């Protein structure tokens, strides 16, 4: 099986959660590292390990980012990393699969299925210090998942009138991953 690494500059995780009962807040993580064992000819044998630096959360509003880093939410001081490790693959179509794995957030680990779409691969340049040292093989993936934040101890909230809340329970996650072939 071929071994790949996630290219941090082109790999991102986005989250989306209901805010004040009327809209959604989106945020991003960009500092993501990890490895992937993957062969398009044998996708059922895929495995992945990824680490997100939780302190890199960005929503576009500094005060909100600081609150999300606090113990009310991610508690990045005690839990600086979010991890995912998966190796159970259920094929769902030509380029579709469900990758079941373990997500660890705030020190709590839960099983989470990722719905993954394989976007293909391409030979590309590889720039180091202004010099093209390519070609390198790149592969792309898009994945989604939904988690209940309370399952990970992320339970801060405040109530609104008529039974509303400031933060919704369900968090939609979208992952865009670009992997570089490390060894084939």
C-alpha positions in Angstrom: 0.0 0.0 0.0 1.2 3.5 -0.8 1.9 5.9 2.1 1.0 9.5 1.8 1.2 12.6 4.0 -1.3 15.5 4.3 0.0 18.7 2.8 -0.7 21.2 5.6 -1.0 24.2 3.2 -3.8 22.5 1.2 -5.6 20.6 3.9 -8.3 22.2 6.1 -11.1 21.3 8.4 -14.2 23.5 8.6 -16.9 23.3 11.2 -20.4 24.8 11.1 -22.8 25.1 14.1 -26.1 26.9 14.7 -25.8 30.3 16.4 -28.6 32.2 18.3 -31.2 30.0 16.6 -31.1 32.1 13.4 -27.9 31.5 11.6 -24.7 29.5 11.5 -21.1 30.2 12.6 -18.3 28.6 10.5 -14.7 28.2 11.6 -11.5 26.6 10.3 -8.5 24.7 11.3 -5.4 24.8 8.9 -2.6 23.3 11.0 -3.2 19.7 10.2 -0.7 16.9 9.9 -1.0 13.2 9.3 -0.5 10.2 7.2 -2.7 8.1 4.9 -2.2 4.6 3.7 -4.2 4.5 0.4 -4.3 2.7 -2.9 -7.1 3.7 -5.4 -7.0 0.0 -6.6 -7.7 -1.2 -3.0 -9.6 1.6 -1.1 -11.0 -0.9 1.4 -7.5 -1.2 3.0 -7.2 2.6 3.7 -6.1 3.9 7.0 -5.5 7.5 8.3 -4.0 9.3 11.2 -4.4 13.0 11.5 -3.6 15.7 14.1 -5.1 19.2 14.3 -3.6 21.9 16.4 -6.6 23.1 18.3 -5.1 26.6 19.0 -5.2 27.3 15.3 -9.0 27.7 15.3 -10.2 30.7 13.2 -13.7 32.1 12.9 -12.9 35.6 11.8 -13.6 37.2 15.1 -10.8 37.3 17.7 -13.0 37.4 20.8 -15.0 34.4 19.6 -11.8 32.5 18.8 -10.5 33.2 22.3 -13.7 31.9 23.8 -13.6 28.8 21.6 -10.0 28.1 22.8 -11.1 28.5 26.5 -12.2 25.7 28.8 -15.8 26.4 27.8 -15.1 24.8 24.4 -11.9 23.3 23.2 -9.8 23.9 26.3 -6.6 24.1 24.2 -4.4 24.7 27.2 -5.2 21.2 28.5 -6.0 19.6 25.1 -3.8 21.2 22.4 -4.6 18.6 19.8 -7.6 17.1 18.1 -6.8 13.6 16.6 -8.5 11.2 14.2 -7.4 7.6 13.5 -9.4 5.4 11.2 -9.0 2.2 9.3 -12.5 0.6 8.9 -13.6 1.4 5.4 -17.0 0.6 3.9 -17.2 1.3 0.1 -20.2 3.2 -1.0 -19.6 3.8 -4.7 -16.8 4.2 -7.3 -15.2 7.1 -5.4 -17.2 7.1 -2.2 -16.6 5.4 1.1 -17.4 5.7 4.8 -14.2 5.7 6.9 -14.9 4.8 10.5 -12.5 6.0 13.1 -11.8 7.5 16.5 -12.0 11.2 17.0 -10.4 12.6 20.2 -11.4 16.1 21.3 -10.9 17.5 24.7 -9.4 14.1 25.8 -12.6 12.3 25.0 -12.6 9.7 22.2 -15.7 8.7 20.3 -16.3 6.7 17.1 -17.1 9.0 14.1 -17.9 8.0 10.6 -16.4 10.2 7.8 -18.2 10.2 4.5 -15.3 10.4 2.0 -15.2 11.3 -1.7 -12.0 10.6 -3.5 -11.3 13.4 -6.0 -8.5 11.7 -7.9 -4.7 12.2 -8.2 -2.3 14.1 -10.4 1.4 14.6 -11.0 2.4 18.1 -10.0 5.4 20.3 -9.3 6.9 20.3 -5.8 8.5 23.6 -4.8 11.2 23.8 -2.1 13.2 27.0 -1.6 12.1 28.3 -5.0 13.1 25.2 -6.9 10.8 22.7 -8.5 11.9 19.3 -7.1 8.9 17.5 -8.6 7.0 15.9 -9.9 5.1 14.6 -6.9 1.8 12.6 -6.9 -1.0 14.4 -5.2 -4.4 13.0 -4.3 -7.5 14.8 -3.1 -10.3 14.0 -0.8 -13.4 15.7 0.5 -15.1 14.3 3.7 -18.0 15.2 5.9 -19.2 14.2 9.4 -21.6 15.4 12.0 -20.9 15.2 15.7 -22.8 16.2 18.8 -20.5 18.5 20.7 -21.8 17.3 24.1 -20.4 13.8 23.3 -17.0 15.5 23.7 -17.7 17.5 26.8 -18.2 20.7 24.9 -21.4 21.8 26.7 -21.2 25.5 27.3 -24.3 27.4 26.4 -26.6 30.2 27.3 -30.4 30.3 27.0 -32.5 32.6 25.0 -36.2 33.4 25.3 -38.8 30.8 24.2 -36.4 28.0 24.9 -33.7 29.0 22.4 -29.9 28.6 22.9 -26.8 30.5 21.8 -25.0 27.4 20.4 -26.5 24.4 18.7 -25.6 20.9 19.6 -24.8 19.4 16.2 -21.6 20.4 14.5 -21.2 19.8 10.8 -17.6 19.1 9.8 -16.1 19.4 6.3 -12.6 18.2 5.4 -10.6 19.1 2.3 -7.4 17.0 2.2 -4.6 17.0 -0.2 -2.1 14.1 0.2 1.4 13.8 -1.2 2.7 10.4 -2.1 5.6 9.6 0.3 6.3 6.1 -0.7 4.6 3.8 -3.2 
